[in-house]
């Protein structure tokens, strides 16, 4: 399987690369990223054959369909990371919460968020490749709250790897921040920045695309890669759980094999939704992929009108902060697959330079054939949290945004899968506010409130965060990130 560049080739890079090359060096010509040259199709009997297979077997066989150039022993070590999840036999439970509404719980890994689904195996593979090549890598990550803890966890003390993780100061929950700043491994550096996630992601992309920065790293015998979903090594593991979730509905006799379902995805950087797109292109029976946004509803506008307009927008802080993003990196891969590299380069140039682009009528129609979108305000989200808690299901604010999108975009006579991306413990003040009306509670107090209401314990790994010493205290202006990273090295 070859991977090619979403914005075309500049003549200075190979015009196609292998999976391992795309994973190690994720940035492509003209500031683009890598995507599969061809999206493989699952064999006609693939889904039926995997009805009675476990998650690791499903993952292994999907990776084989992509013909990834990863040694079998390294791949097995990577997939074995799912044994660290709450239930190694079923790392992604699918729970029925309505007549035809189901939640795929993606947060049962070490850091209690869906990023573990991809980053746990990704970390093993990247470190293994680095060791096999006798190379040292700096892994850059920018986080709106969940990528950071997951990246730090997977790369902790990994040979040949150092990690620099950028997060917006004040732009994550307390639990997410504590998961990062209490990390004390020598190969990890956490950098808070004055700014928002888009500032962190822009800094990440600038450094990844900087020949000067890359050359400076080479002088220090270090290569550069990324743990964000600009890296296809993340995306390939995210498409697997969409296939698994569908098979779970068949196993539970909710749908018959071949019935189409809606995939309802809370969306920030669009990686989760992109995984669903690839699963659909590979043959998963999908009616629509429903994009749920919060008040930062740029994706709703894109899918409803074809307009990606940041000219008058300012990022809004919400109770679903992992979705507080205006520049969704993975939309670029969908544009590439639908419209080609030349058009993608034109659109992304417009967005970078003019902060705006407009799809034409045919392009809008092509987007709407598979995607539907809606957004949910914080107040609406709180009402959904309260409503479903009364029915016996506890959800986080990101999952709650999906409920409005499900109501507006899905045929209610069809089955839908909502993707729950974070455990309730990650956003307890917002949930406590939704359930009790209390405001300004700190995370630990809110955790205890919710635990009491739900008659469940606060998970020990979360409670312990509040007793751990803060090891990472760096806080800088975004202009000083490069200097801080080089000082760390």
N, C-alpha and C positions, 0 to 999 in steps of 0.2 A: 504494500500500500504506500503510495506516494502522497505527499502533502505539498500544496502549492500556495502561493501568496494571494491574499485577498485583494490587494491593490496592484497586482501585476509585478513583473520583475524589472529591476533597475539595471541589470547587466553586471552588477557587482557581486551578486549572490547566485548560488545555484538556482535553477528555475524549478527544481523540485527536490524535496528532501524526504528522508525516511521518518518514521514515527519518533525514533530515538533522537534524531537530529532536531526535529521540531520541538521535542520536549526540552532538550538541553538549551536550545537557542530559539525562543519563541517569537522574537520580533522579526518581521520581514521587511521587504523593500517598501519605501515610501511611507514608513510608519505603520504598515499593515501587519497582519498576523497570519498564521497558517490555518488551512482548512483541508479536508480530504479532497484529493483530485477527483475521486469518484466515491459516492456513498454506497457501500455494499448493501445488497439485499439479503435478508434472511431467507434460508431455504423454506419451501412451502410447509414442511413438517417441523420447522425449528421450534415453534411455540408448543406444539403438541408434544414433541420429544422432551421438552424441559418442564412439563407440568409437574413431574415428580422428581425434579433435580433440585439441589440446594442452591443457595445464592452464589457460592463460590464456583460451582460448576457452570451456572449461567454466565457469570462474569468471564470465566476462562474461555467459554465457547464464543462469546461475543467478541472478545479480544482476538480470537483466532479468525473470525470473519474479517476483521480489519487487518489481518496479517501483520501484526505489530512485530518489529524486530527486537524482541526482548527474550533473553534466554529463559528456558522453561523453569529452571531452578529459581531465578530471580522473580519471575512472574508468580510462582507458587508462594514465595516468601511475601510478596506484596499482597496477595489475596488472603494469606493467613492473618493479616491485620484485622479482618472482620471477626476473628475469634475474640478480639478485645471488646466487642460490642455486648450489650446487655444479654442478648440471646444469640450466641454464635450460629445456631441453626437457622435463625430467621432475624437477621440484623435490621430488617425494615418491616415492622408489623403494619398491616393494613387493617384499619378499624372502621367498622360501620357506625356512622353517627346519624343516619337518616335512611329513609326508605331506599333511595338510590344514590346516597351520598356517602363517600368513604374517604378516610384520611390515611394517607401514606406517611407514616411517622419516620422521618429521616434523621432523627436526632438522638439515636440510642448509642452513639459512639462516645469516645473519651471526653470530648469537649462539649457534648450535648447540643450539637448543631449539625446541620446537613453537610457542612463542609468536610466533616470527617469521612463521609462516604467516598469522596475522591482523594482527599489529601492523605489519608492513612496509607493506601497503597502507593500513591504518587511519591511520597517521601522515600519509601523503600526502593522504588525503581530508580529515582534520580540519584540517590546516594550510591546504589549499586553500580549504575553506569559510570559515575564519577570515579569510583574505586577501580573498576575494570579498565578505565582509560588512564588511570593514575593522574587524574586532574582534580583540581580544587575549584569549587563553585561558591559564588555568592548568590544566594537566593533572595530576590527582592519580593516583598509582598506589601500591598496596600490593603487596608481592611476597613470596612464599615462596621465591624464588630465580630464576625464569626470566622472569616478567613484567617485572621491573625492568630487567635488561640489554636486553631486546627493546624496551621502551618508550624507554629512553634512546637506543638506537641509532637508532630510527626518527625520533625528534624532534630529534636533534642538529642544532643550528643552523637548525631550521625557522623561517621567518618567522612572527611573530604568536603564537608558542607558547613557554610556559615549562613546565617539568616539575618537580614535587616528588615524589620517589620514596621511599617508606617501606619499610624492611626490618628484620626482627628481628635484632639483633646476636647472632651466634653461631648463627643459625637457617638459614644457607645454607652451601653449600660454599665453599671458599676461592676457587675459580675464579669462581663466581657473584659473590661479594663483590668480587673484583678487577675483574670486568667492570663493576661499578657505580662503585666508589670511584676508579677511574683515569679516569673520564670528566671532562673539564675544559672542556666547552663552557659558555659564559656563561649559556645558557638552561636549564641542568640543575642541579638540587639533589638530592643524595642524603642521606637522613636515616636513620641507624641509630637504633633505639629499644631501650630496655631492655624486653624482652617477647617475645611470640611472634607468629606471623602473624595469629592471630585478634585480638590487640591492635592490630596495624597496620591490619587490615581494618576493625575497629570504629571506629578513629580516622578512617579514610578516609570511611566511611559517615556518621559524625557530621558531618564537615566538609561533605560533599556535601549533607547535608540541613539544614544550619544556615542559616537566613535571615540571621542576624547576620553570619556569616562571608561569605556571598555578598554582602551589602550592603557590607561592608568592601572586598571585591574590586572592586565596582562603583565605589566611590570612587576606586579606583586604575585605573579604565578597563579592568577585567579581568573576563572571564566564567570560569565554572568548569565543567570537565568531568572525565572519568575515563578511564583506559586499562585498568582491570580489566574482567573479563568481566561485571560489572554493566552494561556498555555493550554494547548489541546490535550496535554497529559491529564488535565483536570476534567475536561469535557467528556473524554471517552469513558471515564468511570461514572459520570453523571447520567449518561444515557441508559446505563444498565438498570438502575432502579426504576425507571419508567417501565421497562419490559417486565421486571419482577412484579411491580405493583399490579399490572394487568393480569399476569398469571395468578396472582393471589386472589383476584376477584373470580377467576375461573375455578380455582381450587375451592373457594368458599361457595361456589354454585350461585354467585350473584349474576354472572353473565355466562353466556356460552362462548366457546372459542370462535372468534371471528366477529362477534358483536363489537360495534364501535363504542368508544367511551370518550368523555371529555376529560382533558387534563387541565386542572386549574392550578396555576403556578403563581405564587407571590414573587414579584419580579423587581430586581434592582439592576444588577449588571447583566441580566438576561442569560446567564450560563445554565441555570436550571431549566428554563424554557427551551434553550437551544438543545439541551439533552433530549427533551421531548420531541423537538423537531427532527433530530437525527433518528430517533427511534421510529417516528412515523415514516420517514423516508426509507427506513430499512424494512418496513412492512408491518409495524404495530398498528392494529385497528384503532385509529383515532378519528373522532368526529371533528373536534376543534381543540386547539391549544388556547386556553383562556388566560390572558395576562392580567393579573391583579396588581394594581399599583396603590400607593397611598397618595397623599396630597401632592407629591412630586410626580404628577401624572403625565410626564412627557411621553411615555410609551402608549398611554391611552390615546393621546392626540395622534401619534404616529400611525397607529393601526386604524383609528377611526377616520382620519382625514389625510394621512400621508405626510403630515407636517411635523418636522423635527425642529422646533423653534426654541432656542435658548436666549434669544435677544432680550426679552423682557423678564426672564425667569430668574428667581433667586431660590437657592435651595432652602426648603422648609424643614425644620427639625420636627420630627413626628414621634409617635410612640412605637413606630416600627422602623427603627433607625437603620437596620441593614438594607432597607429599601430607599434610603435618603440619597439617591443618586440621580444625576441629570444626564450624564454621558454614559450610556450603557454599552460597554465595549463589545459584547457578543452579538448585538444587532448587526454588526458589520459582517459576520459570517453568514447570516441569513440573506443580507443584501447580496453578498457574493454568490451564493448558491442560486438565488433567484434571477439576478440581473447581470452577473459577470464581473470580472475584475475591473474593466475600464470604467463602468458605471459606478462601481463601489468606490474607486479612487476619486472620481469626481464628487460624489456625495460626501465622502469623508473630508475631502479638501474644503468643500463648502462649509461643513460643520466646524472644522478647525479654524478657518479663516473668517467666516461670516456668521458663525454660531447658528446656522440655519440651513435646512434644505427642504425641498418639497418634491415628493414622488409624483409622477404623472398618473393619469387615470388608470392606465393598464397596470402600473406597478402597485397602486393601491388595491386594485382588484386582486392581484396575485397575493398580496399580503393577507387580504381578508378571506381568501379561500380556505386558509387554515387557521388564522389567528382571529380572536375576538378579544376585546379588552374593556375593562372598567376600572374605576378607582374608588377608594373607600376613605372617608375622612376618619380622624381619630375618634370623633364622637360616634360615628356609625360602627367603627370597630369595637368600641367599648360595649355597645349594645349587643353585638354578636357574641362577644366573650361572655357576657352575663346570660344571654339567652341559652347558649349551649352548655354553660356550667349548670344551669338549672335542670338541664336534661341529662346531666351526668358526665359531660365531657369538658375537660380543661384545656384550653388552647391559648397560644401566645398571640400577641398583636399582629404578627405577620400572617399567621394562619387566618386570623379573623378577616383580613382584607379580602380573602378569597370568597367569603360567604356572599358578599354583595355581587362580585363578578359571577359567581355561580348562579345567582338568582337572575341576573340580567342577560347572561350570555348562553346559558345552557337550556336545552330542551329538558324540562323537568321529568319527562317520561323516560329519559335515558340515564344511564349510570355515569357518575362523575367521580374522579379521583382528585382530591385536594391534597397538595403537598405541604406538610407541616415541617417547617425548616428549623425550628428551635424549640427546646423544652421550655416549659413555663418558668423555670428557674432563672432563665437569662434576662427576663423582662418583668420581674415581679412587681415593681412599683406601679407600672401601667395596668397590670392585671388586678392588683389589689384595688386600685382606683376604680376600675370597671365594676368590681364586685361589691365594694363597700362605700365608695365615694371618698375614701381617705386620700389626702393629698400630701405631698412633700415627705412621704415616708422613705427612709433609706432602704436599700435592697434587703438587708438582713431582717428588718422589721416586717417588710412586705412578704418576704419568704415565709416567716412564721405565721403571718395572718392567713395567707393562702393555704398553708399546710393545715392550719386549724380548721378552716372552712371545708377543705376537701378531705380531711381526716387521713392525711398522708404525711410521711416524714419529709423534712428537707433533706435531699440527698447529701450524704456525707462529703462527697468530693466538692460540692458547692459550698457547704457550710464551712469547710476547712479553709477556703480562700480568704475568709475574713480574719483568720489568725496568722496567715503567712506574711513574712516581711516583704516589703516592696524592694525588689532588687533592681528594677529598671526605672530610673527617674529622669531620663532625658526628655526635654521638651524644647523644641526649637521653632523658629520661623521656617517657612517652606523653602526660603532661599538658602538656608544653611544645611539642608538635608545631605547634599553630596559631601560636604566637608565632614559631617558627623559620621557618615558611612565609611569614608576613607580612614577616619581616626579609629573607628572600630576595627578595621582590617589591620 
